[in-house]
Amino acid sequence: MDSITGRVKEIISNRLQAIAKEIKHLTSVPNDAQHLRVEIDHVKGIVDHINSRLSWKGRQPLAVVSLWVSTQEQIVQSAEEVFLQHVENKHRRLCCCCPHCFLVKRSCRKIRNALAEIDELLKMKDSDFPKNGDLEEPPETLMPPVGKELVGAFVQEKLSELETWVLEDDSVRVVGVYGMPGLGKTSLLKQINNNVKVINFFKLVIWVTVSGESDVSALQKRIFETIELPWRSNLSIDEAAGVLLSVFKERRLLLILDDVRRSIDVSNLGISVSDNTTKVVLTSRDKVVCSSMRADKMIAMKHLTEEEGWELFCRGAFVAGEDQNMDSEIEQLARSVAKECKGHPLAIKTLARTTPQLHSTAQSAWENILKELKEIEPQFHRIHEEILSELFKPLKHSYDALETDELRLCFLYLAAYREHEEIDADQLIQLWLAEGLVKSRFEGRYVFLKILADRCLVDIEVKEENGHDIWKVKIHDLLRDMAVHIAEIDQKSLFRAGQSLKEFPHSLFANPQWVRISLSHKRISFLPDKFVCRKLVTLLLNSNTIEEVPEGFLDKLDMLMVLDLSNTPIKFLPKSIYLLNNLRYLQLSNTQIRFKVLPCGLDNLKSLKQIKGYKEWWNEISWEDEVMKNHLYVKYVEIVQIHDNCHV
């Protein structure tokens, strides 16, 4: 009997130990899940770091790095699914035999398996990656920057004169540089802006791109931002001028005003040119503007000579260090192609980058290029101000030479932004992603933007903001003007960013076939109650004074994928927004929208990939359903966080 009792006690003891072990495992699940969350974010951070190490010039990852990045995608995706399953199960009761407990047990095993896979992934990285920290292949031979050094005896002479006037001649307070677009006015001023002697001589060198802006307060705000002074919206023009006068007092100042369209009295800005410590250099298309701003000296930019144009063309067409010997017949054809640019530096640079290699291309290829250039119809382009059809032809050919429809449309998207705007590359690529033009941010940066930069169709500058390196993309105003027109004619895209409109354009009602509309950075206060545009894919209304989106405004926008309402005083979203089944990208940053409860229709937006501006209201929501909160957090917020924190 005693032996039986002892045996029963042993069985019970073993069972209790097993149950205790199970309970221990079950109670440890939250910690394991939190550890999994941390490890997932750790891997994502490593991938982001790898991407940030690849230069914008197109550096490719080492094969072992590429394999690791590819491997982690599946592992991280699986781990994310495990974590989400845990979130859905974590409030179920703990019991060692019920079905709910079975789900928790299975979740526990999956979490530990996921942790083991990530651990192996990290070990693979530590063992396979080079110990010297190199992650990328040696740089490929890239096309050199074109036009960083000015070409031509005339330009070199004027650059020397300009430097003398700025640094040595006290009688010269204002210098004006004028000429039609594309002749190199801005390039000339960049040489002064980056001149070491100039930087050392002046305490402050301030560059302001004016373009069509004539509002004194807006220009003052730009100067405040440039010298990192806090700006108050209630600051009057006289008050702002007083602040700037006191800041610049007895400090050597060089103010560079690029692309001035109308005369500006710089004294209204807070700049005193009567002060011997201050000088102003400006560019304009119009000599009259330079005269009215009392320029002491003026430079009239000229076209390049035929030989100077050929020199610049060769700089763009040849790889640095490449043998420039070529067949005489091919050279003659290439020279004829260069002549089509009529001595315009911008046209020469872009065309040179789209032509085949000079020394190794069949004669027929050059004959075709010459034929295509001559066949481009000048009337395709609306002749605007001083923009001539002779300049449009080579620029249009450079656009046509882009290899794919997606790449051409990505270029046209730049016209959705204001003239001379420094475009945040991440924001631009998010629009490309939303329309499916690129497959990833990596492709957007290191393939598409690289090609556009190599072709001299865009300029890319890396600037530091809040401790991060931010890519800024700029497009020449002539190229933008061309893109606006092509987008309107070929792509049914109406890009009117930055124009001084106060009302929603009635002309939009006359054409319900628009595919893309940009009306950003205007003064539009009201939207129409009804707007029928069933093919519309992208609508950019950011940076307006819109306070309300009428309920019926979005009713007939069935195909809408991108909606940007950022930087507006909008307080509420209409319920009709939750009927936009194709919406992928919703930008709500810097609005007055505050959700106290989660809109019931948000989860109906099955195609939605990104919500921007979520940080301003996410934590203010009263969450009744914790599972739904975590589900939406993973679905929307974490994706957005990756993009918000992913600066290269």
C-alpha positions in Angstrom: 0.0 0.0 0.0 2.8 2.3 0.9 4.5 1.7 -2.4 1.2 2.6 -4.2 0.9 5.8 -2.2 4.5 6.7 -2.9 3.9 6.1 -6.6 0.8 8.3 -6.6 2.7 11.1 -4.8 5.5 10.9 -7.3 3.0 11.1 -10.2 1.2 14.1 -8.6 4.6 15.8 -7.9 5.7 15.3 -11.5 2.4 16.6 -12.7 2.6 19.7 -10.4 6.1 20.4 -11.6 5.0 20.1 -15.2 2.1 22.5 -14.5 4.4 24.9 -12.7 6.8 24.8 -15.6 3.9 25.5 -18.0 2.7 28.4 -15.9 6.2 29.8 -15.8 6.5 29.6 -19.5 3.1 31.2 -20.0 3.8 34.0 -17.6 7.1 34.7 -19.3 5.4 35.2 -22.7 5.0 39.0 -22.2 8.7 39.5 -21.6 9.6 37.3 -24.5 7.2 39.2 -26.7 8.7 42.5 -25.6 12.2 41.1 -26.3 10.9 40.0 -29.8 9.6 43.5 -30.5 13.0 45.0 -29.5 14.9 42.5 -31.7 12.7 43.2 -34.7 13.3 46.9 -34.3 17.0 46.2 -33.9 17.2 44.3 -37.3 15.2 47.1 -39.0 17.7 49.6 -37.6 20.6 47.6 -39.0 18.9 47.5 -42.5 18.3 51.2 -42.3 22.0 51.8 -41.4 23.1 49.6 -44.3 20.9 51.7 -46.7 22.3 54.9 -45.3 25.8 53.8 -46.0 25.2 53.4 -49.7 26.0 56.7 -51.3 23.5 58.5 -53.5 25.9 58.0 -56.4 24.7 54.4 -56.7 27.0 52.3 -54.5 25.8 48.7 -54.4 26.0 46.5 -51.3 28.5 43.6 -51.1 27.0 40.3 -52.2 27.1 39.0 -48.6 25.3 42.1 -47.4 22.7 41.9 -50.1 22.1 38.2 -49.2 21.7 39.1 -45.5 19.2 41.9 -46.3 17.2 39.6 -48.5 17.2 36.9 -45.8 16.1 39.2 -43.0 13.0 40.3 -45.0 11.3 37.0 -44.6 12.4 36.4 -41.0 11.3 39.9 -39.9 7.9 39.5 -41.7 7.3 36.2 -40.0 8.3 37.7 -36.6 5.9 40.6 -37.1 3.1 38.1 -37.7 4.0 36.2 -34.5 4.1 39.4 -32.5 0.7 40.5 -33.9 -0.8 37.1 -33.0 0.6 37.5 -29.5 -1.1 40.9 -29.2 -4.5 39.3 -30.1 -4.1 36.5 -27.6 -2.5 38.2 -24.6 -5.7 39.0 -22.8 -7.0 35.5 -22.8 -7.2 33.6 -19.5 -4.3 31.5 -18.4 -5.4 27.8 -17.8 -3.3 24.8 -18.6 -6.0 22.8 -20.5 -8.4 25.2 -22.1 -8.4 26.1 -25.9 -7.4 29.7 -25.1 -4.3 28.5 -23.2 -3.4 26.2 -26.1 -3.3 29.4 -28.3 -1.1 31.1 -25.8 1.2 28.0 -25.6 1.5 28.0 -29.4 2.2 31.7 -29.4 4.9 31.1 -26.8 6.6 28.5 -29.0 6.4 30.8 -32.0 7.9 33.7 -30.2 10.9 31.6 -29.0 11.3 30.2 -32.5 11.3 33.7 -33.9 13.8 34.9 -31.4 16.1 32.0 -32.3 15.8 32.8 -36.0 16.7 36.5 -35.3 19.6 35.4 -33.1 21.0 33.2 -36.0 20.4 36.1 -38.4 22.5 38.5 -36.2 25.2 35.8 -35.8 25.3 35.5 -39.6 25.9 39.3 -39.8 28.7 39.2 -37.3 30.5 36.3 -38.9 30.0 37.2 -42.6 30.2 41.0 -42.8 33.7 42.4 -43.4 35.5 43.3 -40.2 36.7 46.6 -41.6 33.1 47.9 -41.7 32.8 48.0 -45.5 29.3 47.2 -46.6 29.4 48.3 -50.3 31.1 47.4 -53.5 33.9 49.6 -54.6 32.5 52.7 -56.4 31.7 52.2 -60.1 32.9 54.7 -62.6 30.3 57.4 -62.6 29.6 60.2 -64.9 31.3 63.3 -63.4 29.3 66.3 -62.4 28.8 68.7 -65.3 29.1 72.4 -65.0 30.6 72.6 -61.6 33.4 74.5 -63.2 32.3 77.3 -65.6 33.2 77.0 -69.2 34.3 79.8 -71.5 36.7 82.7 -71.5 33.8 85.2 -71.2 32.4 83.6 -68.1 35.8 83.2 -66.5 36.4 86.9 -67.1 33.1 87.9 -65.6 33.7 85.7 -62.6 37.0 87.4 -62.0 35.3 90.8 -62.3 32.5 89.8 -59.9 35.0 88.6 -57.3 36.9 91.9 -57.5 33.7 94.0 -57.2 32.6 91.9 -54.2 35.9 91.8 -52.3 37.9 94.9 -53.3 35.8 97.7 -54.8 34.1 99.7 -52.0 32.3 101.8 -54.6 30.3 98.8 -55.7 27.4 98.0 -53.3 25.0 96.2 -55.7 25.8 93.9 -58.6 23.2 92.6 -61.1 23.6 89.5 -63.3 21.0 89.2 -66.0 20.1 87.1 -69.0 17.6 84.5 -70.3 17.1 81.2 -68.3 19.7 78.5 -68.8 22.8 80.7 -69.4 24.4 80.0 -66.1 23.5 83.0 -63.9 22.9 80.9 -60.8 26.0 78.8 -61.5 28.1 82.0 -61.6 26.7 83.1 -58.2 27.3 79.7 -56.7 31.0 80.2 -57.5 30.9 83.3 -55.4 28.8 81.7 -52.7 31.4 78.9 -52.3 34.5 81.0 -52.8 36.8 80.6 -49.8 38.0 84.2 -50.1 34.4 85.5 -50.0 33.5 83.2 -47.0 36.5 84.4 -45.1 35.9 88.1 -45.9 32.2 88.3 -45.0 30.9 87.4 -41.6 27.6 86.4 -43.2 26.8 85.1 -46.7 23.1 84.7 -47.2 21.5 83.1 -50.2 17.8 83.7 -50.9 16.0 82.3 -54.0 13.3 84.8 -54.7 11.6 83.6 -57.9 8.0 85.0 -58.1 8.0 85.9 -54.4 7.6 89.7 -53.9 6.0 89.7 -50.5 8.4 91.4 -48.2 7.4 89.5 -45.1 7.9 86.1 -46.8 11.4 87.1 -47.9 12.2 88.3 -44.4 11.0 85.0 -43.0 13.4 83.2 -45.4 16.3 85.3 -44.2 15.3 84.6 -40.5 15.3 80.9 -41.3 18.7 81.1 -43.1 20.4 82.7 -40.1 18.4 80.5 -37.7 16.4 83.3 -36.0 13.0 82.4 -34.5 10.2 83.7 -36.7 6.8 84.9 -35.2 3.8 85.0 -37.5 2.6 88.2 -35.9 5.9 90.0 -36.6 5.3 93.1 -38.7 7.5 94.1 -41.6 9.0 97.0 -39.7 9.7 94.9 -36.6 11.4 92.2 -38.7 13.4 94.8 -40.5 14.5 96.3 -37.2 15.6 92.9 -35.9 17.7 92.2 -39.1 19.3 95.7 -39.0 20.4 95.1 -35.5 21.8 91.6 -36.3 23.7 92.8 -39.4 25.0 96.0 -37.8 28.8 96.3 -38.1 29.0 92.8 -39.6 30.2 92.2 -43.1 27.2 90.8 -45.0 26.9 89.5 -48.6 23.2 89.0 -49.6 22.7 86.9 -52.7 19.2 87.2 -54.3 18.7 84.6 -57.0 16.1 84.9 -59.8 14.5 88.2 -58.9 11.5 88.8 -61.1 10.3 92.1 -59.8 12.3 95.0 -58.2 12.8 94.7 -54.5 13.7 97.5 -52.1 16.2 95.7 -49.9 16.0 98.4 -47.2 12.4 97.2 -46.5 13.8 93.8 -45.7 16.2 95.2 -43.1 19.3 95.4 -45.4 21.2 98.7 -45.6 23.3 98.9 -48.7 24.5 102.4 -47.6 26.4 100.6 -44.9 29.9 100.0 -46.1 29.8 96.5 -44.6 26.9 95.2 -46.8 26.8 94.2 -50.5 24.1 92.7 -52.6 24.5 90.4 -55.7 21.3 89.5 -57.6 20.3 87.6 -60.7 17.4 88.4 -63.0 16.1 87.6 -66.4 15.5 91.3 -66.9 18.1 94.1 -67.1 15.4 96.5 -66.1 15.1 94.8 -62.7 18.8 95.1 -62.1 18.6 98.8 -63.0 15.6 99.5 -60.8 17.5 97.9 -57.9 20.3 100.4 -58.5 23.0 98.0 -59.5 26.3 99.7 -59.6 27.7 97.1 -61.9 25.9 94.6 -64.3 26.9 91.5 -66.1 24.9 90.4 -69.2 25.2 86.6 -69.6 25.8 85.3 -73.1 25.5 82.1 -75.0 28.5 79.9 -75.2 30.5 80.0 -78.4 30.4 76.9 -80.6 33.8 75.7 -79.3 32.9 76.4 -75.7 29.6 74.6 -76.2 31.5 71.6 -77.6 33.9 71.6 -74.6 31.0 71.5 -72.2 29.3 68.8 -74.3 32.4 66.6 -74.1 32.6 67.0 -70.4 29.2 65.5 -70.1 29.5 62.9 -72.7 32.9 61.4 -71.7 33.6 59.6 -68.4 36.5 61.2 -66.5 39.8 59.9 -67.7 38.3 58.3 -70.8 40.1 58.4 -74.2 38.4 61.2 -76.1 39.6 60.1 -79.5 36.8 59.4 -82.0 36.1 58.9 -85.6 36.0 62.2 -87.5 32.6 61.5 -89.1 31.1 60.7 -85.6 32.7 63.8 -84.2 31.1 65.9 -86.9 27.7 64.4 -86.2 28.2 64.9 -82.4 29.2 68.5 -83.0 26.0 69.0 -85.0 24.0 67.6 -82.1 25.7 70.0 -79.7 24.9 72.9 -82.0 21.2 72.2 -81.5 21.6 73.5 -78.0 22.4 77.0 -79.4 25.0 77.6 -76.7 22.7 77.1 -73.7 24.7 75.5 -70.9 21.7 73.8 -69.3 20.6 72.3 -72.6 24.1 71.2 -73.4 24.6 69.4 -70.0 21.3 67.5 -70.1 21.6 66.5 -73.8 25.3 65.4 -73.3 24.2 63.0 -70.6 21.6 61.3 -72.7 23.8 60.7 -75.8 25.7 57.4 -76.3 29.5 57.2 -75.8 31.2 59.4 -78.4 34.1 57.0 -79.2 32.2 53.7 -79.4 28.9 54.4 -81.0 27.7 53.7 -84.6 27.3 56.6 -86.9 23.6 55.7 -87.4 22.9 56.3 -83.6 24.1 59.9 -83.9 22.2 60.4 -87.1 19.0 59.3 -85.4 19.6 61.7 -82.4 20.1 64.6 -84.8 16.9 63.6 -86.7 14.9 63.3 -83.5 16.0 66.7 -82.3 15.0 68.4 -85.5 11.6 66.6 -85.5 10.5 67.8 -82.1 7.7 70.2 -82.6 8.2 73.7 -81.1 4.5 74.3 -80.7 4.3 71.4 -78.3 5.6 73.8 -75.7 3.8 77.0 -74.7 6.4 79.8 -75.3 6.5 81.5 -71.9 8.4 84.7 -71.2 11.9 84.3 -72.7 11.8 80.5 -73.0 12.5 79.8 -76.6 11.6 76.7 -78.7 15.3 76.2 -79.6 16.0 75.5 -75.9 12.9 73.3 -75.5 14.1 70.8 -78.2 17.2 69.4 -76.4 15.5 69.4 -73.0 12.5 67.5 -74.4 14.9 65.0 -76.1 16.6 64.4 -72.7 13.1 63.7 -71.2 12.2 61.4 -74.0 15.5 59.5 -73.6 14.5 58.3 -70.1 14.2 54.5 -70.4 10.8 53.8 -68.9 7.4 55.3 -68.5 7.8 55.0 -64.7 11.0 57.0 -64.7 9.5 59.7 -67.0 6.5 60.0 -64.7 8.8 60.2 -61.6 10.6 63.1 -63.3 7.2 64.9 -64.1 6.2 64.5 -60.4 8.8 67.2 -59.6 6.6 69.7 -61.2 4.0 69.1 -58.5 6.2 71.2 -56.2 6.9 75.0 -56.3 9.4 76.6 -58.5 12.9 76.5 -56.9 11.6 74.4 -53.9 14.1 72.2 -52.1 12.1 68.9 -52.3 12.6 66.4 -49.5 13.6 63.2 -51.3 11.8 61.0 -48.8 8.5 62.8 -49.3 8.9 62.6 -53.1 9.7 58.9 -53.0 6.6 58.3 -50.8 4.5 59.7 -53.6 6.3 57.5 -56.1 5.7 54.5 -53.8 2.0 55.3 -53.4 1.5 55.2 -57.2 3.6 52.1 -57.6 6.2 53.8 -59.7 9.0 52.4 -57.6 9.1 49.2 -55.5 11.0 50.6 -52.5 12.7 53.6 -51.0 16.0 52.1 -52.0 15.0 51.9 -55.6 13.7 55.4 -55.5 16.9 56.8 -54.1 19.7 54.7 -55.6 18.2 54.0 -59.0 15.6 56.5 -60.1 17.1 59.6 -58.4 20.6 58.6 -59.4 19.6 58.3 -63.0 17.8 61.7 -63.0 20.9 63.3 -61.3 23.3 61.7 -63.7 21.2 63.0 -66.6 21.5 66.6 -65.1 17.6 66.7 -64.9 17.8 67.3 -61.1 20.3 68.5 -58.6 20.7 66.6 -55.3 22.2 68.2 -52.2 22.6 66.5 -48.8 21.8 68.8 -45.9 21.9 68.2 -42.2 18.6 68.7 -40.3 18.1 67.8 -36.7 21.2 65.6 -36.7 20.2 63.7 -39.9 21.4 63.9 -43.4 18.5 64.9 -45.6 18.4 64.6 -49.4 17.1 67.8 -51.1 16.1 67.6 -54.7 15.9 70.7 -57.0 14.9 71.1 -60.6 15.8 74.0 -62.8 12.9 76.3 -63.5 13.1 75.7 -67.2 13.0 71.9 -66.7 10.1 72.4 -64.3 8.2 74.5 -66.8 8.7 71.8 -69.4 7.5 69.1 -67.0 4.4 71.1 -66.1 3.4 71.3 -69.7 4.2 67.6 -70.6 2.4 66.4 -67.5 -0.7 68.4 -68.5 -0.7 67.3 -72.1 0.6 63.7 -71.9 -0.4 62.6 -68.3 -3.5 64.7 -67.6 -1.8 66.1 -64.6 -2.5 69.6 -63.5 0.4 71.0 -61.5 -0.2 74.6 -60.2 1.8 74.6 -56.9 2.8 78.0 -55.6 0.6 80.1 -57.9 -1.3 82.9 -56.1 -4.8 81.4 -56.2 -7.4 82.2 -53.5 -10.2 80.0 -54.9 -10.5 76.4 -56.0 -10.0 76.8 -59.9 -13.3 76.6 -61.7 -11.4 75.3 -64.8 -11.0 71.9 -63.0 -14.7 71.3 -63.3 -14.4 71.6 -67.1 -12.2 68.5 -67.3 -13.2 65.6 -65.1 -10.4 63.5 -66.6 -7.5 64.8 -64.5 -5.3 62.1 -63.0 -3.1 64.2 -60.7 -3.7 67.7 -59.3 -1.4 69.8 -57.2 -2.7 73.0 -55.7 -0.3 73.2 -52.8 1.2 76.4 -51.3 -1.7 78.7 -52.3 -4.3 80.7 -50.4 -7.3 78.5 -51.0 -9.8 78.7 -48.1 -12.8 76.8 -49.4 -13.3 73.6 -51.4 -16.4 73.0 -53.5 -19.3 70.9 -52.1 -19.1 68.7 -55.2 -16.1 67.7 -57.3 -16.4 64.9 -59.9 -13.0 63.5 -61.0 -13.3 59.8 -61.1 -9.8 59.1 -62.6 -8.0 61.3 -60.0 -5.2 59.4 -58.4 -3.2 62.1 -56.5 -4.5 65.3 -54.9 -2.1 67.6 -53.1 -3.8 70.4 -51.2 -1.2 71.0 -48.6 -0.1 74.5 -47.3 -3.4 76.2 -48.0 -5.9 77.9 -45.6 -8.5 75.3 -46.0 -10.5 74.8 -42.8 -13.0 72.2 -43.9 -13.4 69.4 -46.5 -17.1 69.3 -47.5 -18.8 65.9 -47.2 -19.4 65.7 -50.9 -16.0 66.8 -52.1 -14.5 63.3 -51.9 -17.6 61.4 -53.0 -16.7 61.1 -56.6 -12.9 60.5 -56.2 -13.1 56.7 -56.5 -9.5 56.1 -57.7 -7.8 58.4 -55.3 -4.5 56.9 -53.9 -2.7 60.0 -52.5 -4.3 62.8 -50.4 -2.2 65.5 -48.8 -3.9 67.9 -46.4 -0.9 68.8 -44.4 -0.1 72.3 -43.1 -3.7 73.4 -43.2 -6.1 74.5 -40.4 -8.4 71.5 -41.1 -10.1 70.3 -37.9 -12.2 67.4 -39.1 -12.2 64.7 -41.8 -15.5 64.1 -43.7 -17.0 60.6 -43.3 -16.7 60.2 -47.1 -12.9 59.8 -46.7 -13.5 56.3 -45.4 -15.1 55.3 -48.7 -11.8 55.9 -50.6 -11.0 52.2 -51.0 -7.9 52.9 -53.1 -6.3 55.4 -50.8 -2.7 54.4 -50.0 -1.2 57.6 -48.6 -2.8 60.1 -46.2 -0.8 63.1 -45.1 -2.3 65.0 -42.1 0.8 66.6 -40.6 0.5 70.0 -39.0 -3.3 70.1 -39.1 -5.8 70.8 -36.4 -7.2 67.3 -36.6 -7.5 65.6 -33.2 -9.2 62.2 -32.8 -10.6 61.5 -29.3 -11.9 58.2 -30.5 -10.7 56.2 -33.5 -12.8 56.9 -36.6 -14.9 53.8 -37.1 -14.2 53.8 -40.8 -10.4 53.9 -40.6 -10.0 50.2 -40.9 -12.2 50.2 -44.0 -9.3 51.8 -45.9 -7.9 48.4 -46.9 -5.3 49.9 -49.3 -3.9 52.4 -46.8 -0.2 52.0 -46.4 0.8 55.2 -44.6 -0.7 57.9 -42.4 1.5 60.9 -41.8 1.0 63.1 -38.9 -0.3 60.3 -36.6 2.0 61.4 -33.7 -0.1 64.5 -33.2 -3.3 62.5 -32.2 -2.5 58.8 -31.7 -1.9 59.0 -27.9 -5.0 61.2 -27.4 -7.4 58.5 -28.6 -9.5 56.8 -26.0 -9.0 53.1 -26.9 -11.8 50.8 -25.9 -10.3 47.8 -27.9 -6.7 47.2 -27.1 -6.4 44.5 -29.7 -7.6 46.9 -32.4 -5.2 49.6 -31.2 -2.2 47.2 -31.5 -3.5 45.9 -34.8 -3.6 49.4 -36.3 -0.4 50.3 -34.6 1.4 47.6 -36.5 -0.5 48.3 -39.7 0.0 52.0 -39.9 2.1 53.6 -37.2 5.1 51.3 -37.2 5.3 51.6 -41.0 5.2 55.4 -40.6 7.8 55.4 -37.8 10.2 53.6 -40.1 9.8 56.3 -42.7 9.8 59.2 -40.1 13.0 57.9 -38.6 14.7 56.7 -41.7 17.0 59.6 -42.8 20.0 58.8 -45.0 
